[in-house]
Amino acid sequence: MSATRSSPVTALIGLCLLNPRLRKLITGIAVRQEYVCLPLDDLKDPLTVYATAHDSNGARDVTSAHALVGYKPALIALPVSITAAPSATEPEICLSFVNGDFALDTHWNGFPTSGNSVARLALGRIREHRVDALTLALYEGSLGEHRFLNRLHRNANNWIEARKKKPPDNIGLPGNLYEQVRIAYSVPRLISIVSLCDAHGVNLFPTDLHGPVGAHHYVSSLRIGGKACAQVERCRRIVISEVDAAIFRKAYAMGKNHMKDPTDPRTFDLHSVASASLGVPLPLGVVNYRELEWVSYLEVGIHRIYCYRVLHTESVASSKRLAHVHKYYVQWRENAGLATEYLVR
């Protein structure tokens, strides 16, 4: 059986991408890493996210209220307690990612939106989920459109991406789904560390699919089939920590722990103090943390989305928190003259 060979054109493109100047010329992007770490608290002029509905005359700032909980499909969670226009019970909404002032001065895909939108994401409500007094509305992306890069560079990047050799465990994002995910990651997503312990030991692993919903509840998403899912359900009470941006390399390296069993706590870099009520170990570099109790979950696509009660919150340090964004957004900021301090892994 003969070995698979890349075409001469693909091989040439690969060589060109090794040269920073040629890479920027072909792709429009100077940064090589797909997701770029940054200290969240240093980011100036971030995008603001507004939600509108087809027949609404107003918009709601949901920058802090929404949680990204999935990428296959793209999933956004909103508490139904948001009652200003549009309600989180709308069957379809549009999220507009805006640079500058927001005014309903144009339409896109049937939604009122702002001409200052750098990106737009159309979503449909697929489920409502009750947790105590909270009702959670879950929306799935249906279409995304952005102008982080010009059309020529977007097409070049899509062509190159389609021809990349993928690792065996790669989760493919077909068609417009990849654009939806790129848009979702134009909002910095906190890379937090989940820590848990049971009779077998301790495990710590990172997550960026999570966020508070209302004042007393929290959601986070794990990939179905990972050992982390079983551990969360077995332990029931866990801790999620926002961490210092300085540990960005260690946080990424913990990704393999999603598929590992709890083990001796001495194998981890831990903070000197455990969580206040549960006594769960905290990661070295913890900035603040929440103690959570798992209540229920729902499954969509490759994701198991856990709903938690918040038992306790505590601030530990005043360090700058670790987050990451997609490289398209980083490049858009550079093109727009917005300085970005990012961390190269």
VOBA-1610 file (N, C-alpha, C; in pm, whole numbers, padded with zeros to 5 digits, always signed):
BEGIN
Met+00087-00119+00000Met+00000+00000+00000Met+00090+00123+00000Ser+00071+00213-00095Ser+00159+00330-00107Ser+00125+00434-00004Ala+00227+00509+00037Ala+00207+00615+00136Ala+00131+00731+00072Thr+00046+00796+00152Thr-00028+00912+00103Thr+00064+01032+00095Arg+00061+01099-00020Arg+00147+01215-00039Arg+00061+01339-00058Ser+00108+01451-00006Ser+00037+01576-00027Ser+00064+01626-00167Ser-00028+01703-00222Ser-00010+01760-00355Ser+00103+01861-00352Pro+00165+01890-00467Pro+00270+01992-00472Pro+00223+02127-00422Val+00097+02162-00453Val+00044+02292-00409Val+00033+02296-00257Thr-00020+02187-00198Thr-00032+02182-00052Thr+00104+02187+00016Ala+00201+02115-00040Ala+00336+02116+00016Ala+00397+02256+00008Leu+00374+02326-00105Leu+00427+02462-00121Leu+00364+02557-00020Ile+00232+02545-00004Ile+00163+02630+00095Ile+00220+02605+00234Gly+00245+02477+00267Gly+00302+02443+00398Gly+00436+02509+00421Leu+00521+02509+00319Leu+00652+02575+00331Leu+00636+02725+00347Cys+00543+02783+00273Cys+00520+02928+00283Cys+00474+02969+00423Leu+00393+02883+00486Leu+00339+02916+00617Leu+00446+02916+00726Leu+00560+02856+00698Leu+00670+02859+00794Leu+00738+02994+00798Asn+00720+03073+00692Asn+00777+03207+00685Asn+00674+03307+00735Pro+00704+03382+00843Pro+00604+03472+00901Pro+00546+03573+00802Arg+00630+03629+00717Arg+00580+03730+00622Arg+00489+03668+00518Leu+00531+03552+00463Leu+00446+03485+00365Leu+00317+03434+00428Arg+00327+03386+00554Arg+00207+03340+00624Arg+00106+03454+00638Lys+00155+03570+00677Lys+00066+03686+00692Lys+00007+03726+00556Leu+00086+03718+00451Leu+00038+03755+00318Leu-00071+03660+00271Ile-00052+03529+00294Ile-00148+03428+00244Ile-00273+03421+00331Thr-00255+03420+00463Thr-00367+03396+00555Thr-00422+03523+00618Gly-00344+03631+00616Gly-00385+03753+00684Gly-00363+03749+00833Ile-00297+03644+00883Ile-00283+03624+01027Ile-00136+03611+01064Ala-00095+03687+01165Ala+00044+03681+01211Ala+00063+03576+01320Val-00043+03546+01394Val-00035+03453+01506Val-00056+03310+01456Arg+00025+03216+01502Arg+00015+03078+01455Arg-00082+02995+01538Gln-00089+03019+01668Gln-00172+02935+01753Gln-00321+02965+01729Glu-00402+02859+01722Glu-00544+02874+01694Glu-00614+02954+01804Tyr-00582+02921+01929Tyr-00640+02992+02044Tyr-00528+03059+02120Val-00547+03186+02148Val-00439+03271+02200Val-00470+03308+02345Cys-00379+03275+02435Cys-00397+03308+02577Cys-00370+03456+02601Leu-00439+03510+02700Leu-00417+03650+02737Leu-00460+03672+02882Pro-00403+03776+02946Pro-00451+03814+03079Pro-00579+03895+03064Leu-00691+03837+03101Leu-00822+03897+03076Leu-00832+04039+03129Asp-00780+04062+03246Asp-00799+04190+03312Asp-00718+04304+03249Asp-00629+04270+03155Asp-00554+04372+03084Asp-00612+04405+02948Leu-00716+04334+02906Leu-00771+04353+02772Leu-00853+04481+02766Lys-00813+04571+02678Lys-00883+04698+02659Lys-00975+04689+02538Asp-01086+04760+02545Asp-01181+04770+02434Asp-01229+04634+02383Pro-01278+04547+02471Pro-01333+04419+02423Pro-01465+04443+02349Leu-01509+04343+02275Leu-01639+04352+02209Leu-01751+04340+02312Thr-01863+04404+02282Thr-01984+04391+02363Thr-02084+04306+02285Val-02156+04218+02356Val-02249+04126+02291Val-02392+04168+02324Tyr-02471+04193+02218Tyr-02611+04230+02233Tyr-02700+04124+02171Ala-02812+04096+02238Ala-02910+04000+02187Ala-03032+04075+02134Thr-03078+04035+02015Thr-03202+04088+01959Thr-03286+03972+01909Ala-03417+03998+01894Ala-03509+03899+01838Ala-03568+03956+01709His-03635+03871+01633His-03685+03913+01502His-03775+04036+01511Asp-03866+04037+01609Asp-03965+04144+01613Asp-03941+04243+01728Ser-03820+04244+01782Ser-03794+04331+01897Ser-03752+04469+01851Asn-03785+04568+01934Asn-03744+04706+01909Asn-03626+04746+01996Gly-03580+04654+02079Gly-03469+04683+02168Gly-03368+04571+02167Ala-03262+04591+02244Ala-03154+04493+02253Ala-03112+04480+02398Arg-03055+04366+02430Arg-03010+04337+02565Arg-02860+04309+02563Asp-02785+04376+02650Asp-02642+04348+02666Asp-02628+04218+02745Val-02578+04113+02676Val-02563+03982+02740Val-02417+03942+02749Thr-02328+04039+02742Thr-02184+04009+02744Thr-02149+03924+02866Ser-02198+03964+02981Ser-02167+03892+03105Ser-02270+03787+03139Ala-02389+03794+03080Ala-02499+03705+03118Ala-02496+03572+03045His-02432+03566+02926His-02436+03441+02849His-02317+03353+02885Ala-02334+03224+02864Ala-02225+03127+02886Ala-02211+03041+02761Leu-02088+03031+02711Leu-02059+02938+02601Leu-02041+02799+02661Val-02125+02703+02619Val-02119+02569+02678Val-02104+02458+02573Gly-02075+02495+02449Gly-02056+02392+02348Gly-01998+02448+02220Tyr-01925+02360+02149Tyr-01869+02398+02019Tyr-01909+02301+01908Lys-01968+02186+01942Lys-02021+02095+01841Lys-02148+02030+01895Pro-02261+02105+01877Pro-02279+02234+01810Pro-02238+02351+01900Ala-02241+02472+01842Ala-02217+02593+01920Ala-02339+02617+02010Leu-02316+02623+02141Leu-02426+02631+02238Leu-02406+02748+02332Ile-02511+02827+02349Ile-02511+02941+02440Ile-02622+02923+02542Ala-02589+02941+02670Ala-02688+02932+02778Ala-02720+03071+02831Leu-02849+03095+02854Leu-02896+03222+02911Leu-03000+03193+03018Pro-02996+03266+03130Pro-03102+03250+03229Pro-03230+03317+03180Val-03344+03252+03200Val-03471+03308+03155Val-03510+03430+03237Ser-03443+03453+03348Ser-03472+03571+03429Ser-03439+03701+03357Ile-03367+03692+03243Ile-03345+03812+03162Ile-03479+03849+03099Thr-03539+03958+03145Thr-03674+03993+03100Thr-03676+04114+03010Ala-03567+04191+03003Ala-03565+04304+02911Ala-03562+04251+02768Ala-03605+04334+02675Ala-03611+04289+02535Ala-03472+04257+02483Pro-03453+04143+02415Pro-03553+04037+02402Pro-03546+03941+02520Ser-03654+03875+02548Ser-03655+03775+02655Ser-03572+03655+02616Ala-03517+03586+02714Ala-03441+03463+02686Ala-03533+03350+02645Thr-03665+03375+02643Thr-03757+03272+02596Thr-03788+03288+02448Glu-03726+03384+02379Glu-03746+03400+02236Glu-03702+03272+02164Pro-03781+03225+02064Pro-03742+03104+01993Pro-03615+03120+01910Glu-03589+03241+01861Glu-03468+03269+01784Glu-03411+03403+01826Ile-03280+03409+01840Ile-03215+03535+01874Ile-03091+03554+01787Cys-03046+03677+01783Cys-02920+03711+01716Cys-02828+03774+01819Leu-02705+03725+01827Leu-02603+03789+01909Leu-02516+03873+01818Ser-02508+04002+01847Ser-02425+04094+01771Ser-02303+04129+01855Phe-02185+04109+01797Phe-02058+04135+01865Phe-02009+04271+01816Val-02016+04370+01905Val-02011+04510+01863Val-01886+04579+01913Asn-01826+04657+01824Asn-01714+04744+01858Asn-01765+04887+01854Gly-01781+04948+01971Gly-01831+05085+01975Gly-01977+05091+02014Asp-02046+05196+01970Asp-02185+05218+02008Asp-02277+05120+01935Phe-02387+05088+02002Phe-02486+04997+01945Phe-02612+05075+01912Ala-02658+05063+01788Ala-02784+05122+01746Ala-02849+05027+01648Leu-02981+05009+01658Leu-03053+04920+01568Leu-03075+04992+01435Asp-02969+04993+01353Asp-02973+05071+01230Asp-02963+04987+01103Thr-02967+04852+01118Thr-02962+04765+01001Thr-03024+04631+01036His-03033+04543+00937His-03087+04408+00959His-02990+04305+00903Trp-02991+04186+00963Trp-02913+04073+00914Trp-02990+03945+00940Asn-03011+03867+00836Asn-03080+03738+00849Asn-03217+03752+00916Gly-03281+03867+00893Gly-03413+03892+00950Gly-03411+03953+01088Phe-03293+03974+01147Phe-03281+04030+01282Phe-03241+04178+01275Pro-03298+04262+01361Pro-03244+04397+01375Pro-03108+04391+01443Thr-03014+04470+01394Thr-02880+04467+01451Thr-02812+04601+01426Ser-02685+04608+01462Ser-02610+04733+01451Ser-02507+04725+01341Gly-02489+04835+01269Gly-02383+04843+01169Gly-02245+04836+01227Asn-02232+04857+01359Asn-02102+04847+01426Asn-02067+04703+01462Ser-02150+04608+01425Ser-02124+04467+01458Ser-02006+04415+01376Val-01909+04358+01445Val-01796+04294+01379Val-01833+04151+01341Ala-01925+04093+01417Ala-01970+03955+01391Ala-02113+03940+01441Arg-02181+03842+01382Arg-02319+03814+01422Arg-02340+03663+01424Leu-02420+03620+01519Leu-02446+03478+01537Leu-02596+03457+01556Ala-02657+03382+01465Ala-02799+03348+01477Ala-02813+03217+01552Leu-02908+03214+01647Leu-02928+03094+01730Leu-03076+03065+01746Gly-03107+02936+01763Gly-03243+02895+01791Gly-03250+02824+01925Arg-03357+02851+02001Arg-03372+02786+02132Arg-03407+02639+02111Ile-03330+02551+02172Ile-03353+02407+02156Ile-03407+02343+02284Arg-03392+02411+02396Arg-03433+02347+02522Arg-03441+02451+02633Glu-03531+02425+02727Glu-03530+02496+02855Glu-03510+02393+02964His-03435+02429+03066His-03400+02333+03172His-03417+02401+03307Arg-03490+02337+03392Arg-03522+02393+03524Arg-03422+02343+03627Val-03364+02436+03704Val-03274+02403+03815Val-03316+02490+03933Asp-03377+02428+04036Asp-03432+02504+04149Asp-03528+02610+04095Ala-03506+02737+04131Ala-03594+02844+04083Ala-03546+02903+03950Leu-03437+02851+03898Leu-03379+02902+03774Leu-03428+02821+03655Thr-03464+02891+03548Thr-03489+02825+03420Thr-03381+02869+03323Leu-03314+02772+03265Leu-03203+02796+03175Leu-03250+02775+03032Ala-03227+02874+02946Ala-03258+02861+02804Ala-03130+02826+02729Leu-03137+02720+02648Leu-03020+02675+02574Leu-03043+02701+02426Tyr-02949+02772+02364Tyr-02958+02809+02223Tyr-02847+02744+02143Glu-02883+02699+02022Glu-02786+02637+01931Glu-02764+02729+01811Gly-02638+02748+01775Gly-02605+02832+01661Gly-02654+02772+01530Ser-02702+02859+01439Ser-02747+02815+01307Ser-02669+02883+01195Leu-02616+03003+01221Leu-02542+03075+01118Leu-02454+03180+01184Gly-02331+03190+01137Gly-02241+03293+01187Gly-02176+03367+01071Glu-02155+03497+01090Glu-02091+03579+00988Glu-02005+03684+01058His-01885+03705+01008His-01794+03801+01072His-01709+03872+00968Arg-01642+03978+01013Arg-01545+04049+00929Arg-01412+04067+01004Phe-01373+03964+01077Phe-01242+03968+01142Phe-01130+03971+01038Leu-01151+03899+00928Leu-01057+03898+00815Leu-01136+03930+00688Asn-01064+03973+00584Asn-01135+03996+00458Asn-01169+03862+00392Arg-01255+03867+00291Arg-01305+03745+00229Arg-01193+03661+00169Leu-01095+03726+00105Leu-00985+03653+00043Leu-00909+03571+00146His-00876+03634+00260His-00802+03562+00364His-00888+03455+00430Arg-01016+03480+00447Arg-01104+03377+00504Arg-01107+03254+00414Asn-01120+03276+00284Asn-01122+03163+00191Asn-00990+03087+00191Ala-00878+03162+00199Ala-00747+03097+00202Ala-00732+03012+00328Asn-00776+03063+00441Asn-00766+02988+00566Asn-00855+02864+00565Asn-00974+02877+00509Asn-01064+02761+00502Asn-01006+02653+00410Trp-00943+02695+00300Trp-00882+02600+00207Trp-00768+02525+00275Ile-00685+02600+00348Ile-00571+02539+00418Ile-00619+02445+00528Glu-00719+02490+00603Glu-00771+02410+00714Glu-00827+02277+00664Ala-00895+02281+00550Ala-00955+02159+00496Ala-00851+02057+00455Arg-00728+02102+00432Arg-00623+02012+00385Arg-00521+01975+00492Lys-00541+02023+00613Lys-00452+01988+00722Lys-00472+01843+00763Lys-00363+01779+00800Lys-00373+01644+00856Lys-00419+01656+01000Lys-00528+01589+01031Lys-00589+01600+01164Lys-00546+01483+01252Pro-00524+01508+01382Pro-00495+01397+01473Pro-00616+01307+01487Pro-00597+01182+01531Pro-00708+01085+01538Pro-00824+01131+01626Asp-00797+01207+01733Asp-00902+01247+01826Asp-00959+01385+01792Asn-00926+01438+01674Asn-00972+01571+01637Asn-01124+01573+01618Ile-01188+01677+01671Ile-01331+01697+01653Ile-01349+01796+01538Gly-01394+01748+01424Gly-01411+01834+01307Gly-01530+01928+01324Leu-01515+02050+01273Leu-01622+02149+01277Leu-01658+02184+01132Pro-01757+02116+01076Pro-01785+02132+00933Pro-01856+02262+00899Gly-01832+02308+00776Gly-01907+02421+00721Gly-01903+02545+00807Asn-02020+02606+00821Asn-02030+02733+00893Asn-02010+02717+01043Leu-02014+02595+01096Leu-01995+02575+01240Leu-01862+02631+01286Tyr-01757+02615+01204Tyr-01625+02667+01242Tyr-01631+02819+01257Glu-01705+02887+01168Glu-01718+03032+01178Glu-01795+03070+01305Gln-01896+02992+01340Gln-01972+03019+01462Gln-01882+03011+01585Val-01795+02911+01587Val-01704+02893+01701Val-01602+03006+01705Arg-01548+03043+01590Arg-01455+03156+01587Arg-01519+03282+01643Ile-01644+03304+01608Ile-01716+03421+01658Ile-01734+03411+01809Ala-01777+03296+01858Ala-01799+03278+02002Ala-01673+03306+02081Tyr-01557+03274+02024Tyr-01430+03295+02093Tyr-01370+03433+02064Ser-01450+03525+02011Ser-01406+03664+02006Ser-01434+03732+02140Val-01514+03668+02223Val-01528+03706+02365Val-01428+03622+02444Pro-01343+03684+02525Pro-01246+03604+02601Pro-01317+03502+02690Arg-01276+03377+02678Arg-01333+03269+02759Arg-01233+03230+02866Leu-01275+03241+02991Leu-01188+03208+03103Leu-01146+03061+03098Ile-01017+03037+03110Ile-00968+02901+03126Ile-00958+02876+03277Ser-01056+02806+03329Ser-01060+02778+03472Ser-01019+02632+03497Ile-00982+02603+03621Ile-00938+02468+03657Ile-01041+02406+03751Val-01095+02292+03709Val-01184+02213+03795Val-01098+02123+03882Ser-01126+02121+04012Ser-01057+02028+04101Ser-01161+01948+04178Leu-01131+01820+04196Leu-01222+01730+04267Leu-01139+01622+04337Cys-01199+01557+04433Cys-01128+01450+04503Cys-01228+01345+04549Asp-01181+01220+04549Asp-01260+01109+04600Asp-01167+01012+04672Ala-01216+00893+04700Ala-01136+00796+04774Ala-01011+00753+04699His-01009+00774+04567His-00896+00731+04485His-00788+00838+04471Gly-00821+00963+04506Gly-00722+01069+04493Gly-00783+01198+04442Val-00701+01274+04370Val-00735+01409+04326Val-00720+01417+04174Asn-00803+01498+04111Asn-00783+01531+03970Asn-00809+01679+03949Leu-00732+01738+03858Leu-00749+01877+03818Leu-00745+01881+03666Phe-00840+01953+03605Phe-00841+01967+03460Phe-00901+02102+03421Pro-00861+02155+03305Pro-00908+02288+03263Pro-01040+02280+03189Thr-01112+02391+03188Thr-01233+02404+03108Thr-01250+02549+03066Asp-01304+02569+02946Asp-01339+02704+02903Asp-01486+02711+02863Leu-01559+02601+02877Leu-01702+02597+02846Leu-01780+02601+02976His-01801+02719+03028His-01861+02732+03161His-01898+02877+03187Gly-01973+02898+03295Gly-02004+03034+03336Gly-02120+03039+03434Pro-02133+03149+03507Pro-02245+03166+03599Pro-02374+03191+03523Val-02486+03141+03574Val-02619+03173+03521Val-02703+03220+03640Gly-02723+03349+03646Gly-02787+03405+03764Gly-02688+03412+03879Ala-02739+03450+03996Ala-02652+03473+04111Ala-02613+03345+04184His-02693+03239+04171His-02673+03123+04257His-02649+02992+04182His-02633+02998+04052His-02615+02876+03974His-02501+02892+03874Tyr-02454+02778+03826Tyr-02338+02775+03738Tyr-02358+02661+03639Val-02303+02676+03518Val-02305+02567+03420Val-02164+02543+03370Ser-02136+02417+03338Ser-02011+02385+03272Ser-02034+02262+03184Ser-01952+02248+03082Ser-01972+02144+02984Ser-01848+02058+02973Leu-01868+01927+02964Leu-01760+01832+02943Leu-01795+01743+02825Arg-01691+01691+02761Arg-01713+01605+02645Arg-01761+01467+02691Ile-01872+01423+02632Ile-01926+01291+02665Ile-01821+01184+02635Gly-01804+01093+02729Gly-01708+00984+02711Gly-01577+01005+02783Gly-01553+01128+02829Gly-01432+01153+02905Gly-01448+01105+03049Lys-01335+01069+03110Lys-01339+01025+03249Lys-01384+01137+03343Ala-01361+01261+03301Ala-01398+01375+03385Ala-01548+01374+03416Cys-01631+01333+03319Cys-01776+01328+03341Cys-01810+01236+03459Ala-01757+01116+03456Ala-01786+01019+03562Ala-01737+01069+03698Gln-01623+01138+03698Gln-01567+01188+03823Gln-01654+01298+03884Val-01704+01388+03800Val-01793+01494+03848Val-01918+01433+03909Glu-01974+01335+03842Glu-02099+01275+03891Glu-02075+01192+04018Arg-01959+01131+04028Arg-01927+01052+04147Arg-01900+01142+04268Cys-01825+01250+04244Cys-01789+01339+04355Cys-01904+01432+04394Arg-01980+01472+04294Arg-02098+01557+04310Arg-02063+01701+04350Arg-01970+01717+04441Arg-01928+01853+04480Arg-01785+01876+04431Ile-01767+01986+04358Ile-01637+02016+04297Ile-01604+02162+04322Val-01487+02202+04278Val-01444+02342+04286Val-01398+02385+04148Ile-01435+02505+04106Ile-01385+02561+03981Ile-01313+02692+04014Ser-01188+02702+03968Ser-01100+02814+04005Ser-01061+02895+03882Glu-01077+03025+03891Glu-01013+03114+03794Glu-00868+03128+03836Val-00777+03127+03738Val-00635+03116+03772Val-00554+03229+03710Asp-00435+03246+03764Asp-00341+03348+03721Asp-00297+03321+03576Ala-00297+03426+03495Ala-00254+03411+03356Ala-00111+03360+03344Ala-00031+03380+03448Ala+00109+03337+03444Ala+00123+03186+03433Ile+00019+03108+03468Ile+00032+02962+03462Ile-00030+02907+03334Phe-00036+02988+03228Phe-00107+02948+03107Phe-00053+02819+03046Arg+00077+02798+03050Arg+00131+02674+02993Arg+00088+02553+03075Lys+00094+02565+03208Lys+00053+02455+03294Lys-00095+02424+03278Ala-00176+02529+03262Ala-00320+02509+03247Ala-00351+02430+03120Tyr-00286+02465+03010Tyr-00306+02392+02886Tyr-00257+02247+02899Ala-00146+02229+02967Ala-00089+02095+02982Ala-00181+02003+03062Met-00268+02060+03147Met-00360+01979+03226Met-00474+01920+03142Gly-00484+01960+03015Gly-00593+01911+02932Gly-00600+01760+02925Lys-00487+01693+02931Lys-00484+01546+02925Lys-00552+01482+03045Asn-00570+01558+03153Asn-00630+01500+03274Asn-00779+01470+03260His-00842+01520+03153His-00982+01486+03128His-00999+01335+03111Met-00893+01269+03068Met-00899+01124+03044Met-00816+01046+03145Lys-00785+01106+03260Lys-00706+01038+03362Lys-00788+01017+03488Asp-00751+00915+03564Asp-00818+00887+03691Asp-00759+00975+03801Pro-00836+00997+03909Pro-00781+01066+04025Pro-00657+00994+04076Thr-00563+01072+04127Thr-00435+01014+04168Thr-00381+01088+04290Asp-00259+01054+04327Asp-00192+01115+04442Asp-00187+01267+04426Pro-00237+01344+04523Pro-00236+01491+04511Pro-00096+01549+04496Arg+00007+01474+04536Arg+00144+01525+04526Arg+00191+01534+04381Thr+00115+01476+04288Thr+00153+01487+04148Thr+00109+01620+04086Phe+00033+01700+04161Phe-00017+01829+04112Phe+00051+01945+04184Asp+00057+02059+04118Asp+00101+02183+04181Asp-00021+02246+04248Leu-00027+02237+04379Leu-00145+02280+04454Leu-00117+02402+04539His-00222+02480+04561His-00215+02593+04654His-00201+02539+04796Ser-00145+02620+04882Ser-00120+02575+05020Ser-00248+02557+05101Val-00358+02620+05056Val-00484+02613+05130Val-00591+02548+05042Ala-00673+02462+05100Ala-00784+02399+05028Ala-00908+02488+05032Ser-01012+02450+04959Ser-01135+02530+04956Ser-01199+02531+05096Ala-01266+02642+05125Ala-01307+02671+05263Ala-01406+02571+05320Ser-01511+02535+05246Ser-01617+02450+05301Ser-01597+02302+05269Leu-01554+02272+05145Leu-01543+02133+05102Leu-01406+02071+05127Gly-01305+02155+05146Gly-01170+02104+05166Gly-01110+02042+05041Val-01156+02085+04924Val-01104+02034+04797Val-00976+02109+04761Pro-00871+02039+04715Pro-00747+02107+04679Pro-00768+02212+04570Leu-00693+02320+04580Leu-00699+02430+04483Leu-00570+02431+04401Pro-00578+02470+04274Pro-00456+02474+04192Pro-00365+02588+04233Leu-00237+02568+04217Leu-00142+02676+04237Leu-00174+02785+04135Gly-00181+02909+04180Gly-00216+03019+04091Gly-00363+03056+04097Val-00440+02997+04190Val-00581+03030+04201Val-00599+03179+04232Val-00692+03242+04163Val-00726+03383+04187Val-00854+03391+04269Asn-00957+03321+04226Asn-01079+03307+04306Asn-01144+03173+04267Tyr-01237+03128+04350Tyr-01296+02997+04322Tyr-01440+02992+04368Arg-01512+02895+04312Arg-01649+02865+04353Arg-01657+02718+04393Glu-01720+02691+04503Glu-01755+02553+04539Glu-01894+02525+04481Leu-01905+02414+04407Leu-02027+02385+04333Leu-02082+02247+04371Glu-02213+02235+04367Glu-02280+02107+04386Glu-02358+02073+04260Trp-02323+01959+04198Trp-02391+01916+04077Trp-02536+01881+04107Val-02628+01934+04025Val-02771+01910+04042Val-02825+01820+03931Ser-02793+01854+03806Ser-02849+01781+03692Ser-02763+01807+03569Tyr-02793+01734+03462Tyr-02724+01763+03337Tyr-02816+01739+03220Leu-02778+01791+03105Leu-02844+01763+02978Leu-02738+01742+02872Glu-02771+01668+02768Glu-02674+01635+02665Glu-02718+01690+02530Val-02622+01753+02461Val-02645+01802+02325Val-02516+01780+02247Gly-02527+01712+02132Gly-02408+01687+02052Gly-02305+01606+02129Ile-02182+01654+02133Ile-02075+01583+02204Ile-02064+01628+02349His-02156+01713+02394His-02142+01778+02524His-02241+01729+02629Arg-02193+01712+02750Arg-02277+01693+02868Arg-02267+01821+02949Ile-02379+01891+02963Ile-02381+02023+03026Ile-02434+02008+03168Tyr-02349+02037+03264Tyr-02383+02022+03406Tyr-02436+02152+03463Cys-02540+02139+03543Cys-02597+02254+03615Cys-02566+02238+03763Tyr-02516+02342+03825Tyr-02470+02337+03964Tyr-02537+02446+04048Arg-02547+02419+04176Arg-02572+02525+04274Arg-02437+02578+04322Val-02429+02708+04343Val-02308+02768+04398Val-02318+02762+04550Leu-02225+02692+04614Leu-02226+02675+04759Leu-02147+02783+04830His-02037+02826+04767His-01947+02922+04833His-01855+02982+04727Thr-01827+03110+04742Thr-01730+03177+04654Thr-01627+03248+04741Glu-01505+03254+04691Glu-01399+03320+04769Glu-01289+03372+04676Ser-01240+03490+04709Ser-01127+03549+04638Ser-00999+03516+04713Val-00896+03478+04639Val-00770+03436+04700Val-00657+03534+04669Ala-00653+03587+04547Ala-00545+03675+04505Ala-00600+03779+04408Ser-00520+03881+04380Ser-00562+03988+04289Ser-00492+03979+04154Ser-00445+03862+04119Ser-00371+03844+03993Ser-00464+03855+03873Lys-00403+03871+03756Lys-00479+03881+03630Lys-00519+03742+03585Arg-00645+03729+03547Arg-00702+03596+03519Arg-00671+03549+03377Leu-00657+03417+03364Leu-00625+03354+03237Leu-00751+03334+03153Ala-00742+03375+03026Ala-00849+03351+02930Ala-00784+03327+02795His-00866+03288+02698His-00814+03280+02561His-00921+03319+02462Val-00874+03357+02342Val-00961+03399+02232Val-00911+03332+02104His-00993+03338+02000His-00950+03283+01871His-00856+03380+01801Lys-00764+03326+01722Lys-00663+03408+01656Lys-00724+03507+01557Tyr-00842+03478+01500Tyr-00906+03574+01410Tyr-00934+03705+01483Tyr-00982+03694+01606Tyr-01012+03815+01684Tyr-00885+03891+01718Val-00780+03819+01754Val-00652+03884+01784Val-00603+03962+01662Gln-00614+03901+01543Gln-00569+03968+01421Gln-00657+04088+01389Trp-00787+04075+01411Trp-00876+04189+01388Trp-00837+04306+01478Arg-00804+04277+01604Arg-00763+04384+01694Arg-00635+04452+01643Glu-00540+04371+01596Glu-00416+04429+01544Glu-00446+04517+01423Asn-00531+04468+01333Asn-00566+04546+01214Asn-00639+04675+01249Ala-00715+04672+01361Ala-00791+04789+01405Ala-00708+04884+01491Gly-00582+04848+01516Gly-00495+04933+01596Gly-00518+04922+01746Leu-00575+04809+01789Leu-00599+04787+01932Leu-00489+04698+01988Ala-00415+04749+02083Ala-00303+04673+02141Ala-00357+04555+02220Thr-00292+04440+02205Thr-00332+04318+02275Thr-00209+04252+02335Glu-00209+04235+02467Glu-00102+04160+02530Glu-00142+04013+02533Tyr-00075+03931+02452Tyr-00108+03789+02451Tyr+00014+03706+02485Leu-00012+03581+02519Leu+00089+03491+02574Leu+00110+03375+02476Val+00235+03359+02431Val+00265+03257+02331Val+00308+03129+02403Arg+00233+03020+02379Arg+00265+02893+02442Arg+00386+02827+02377
//
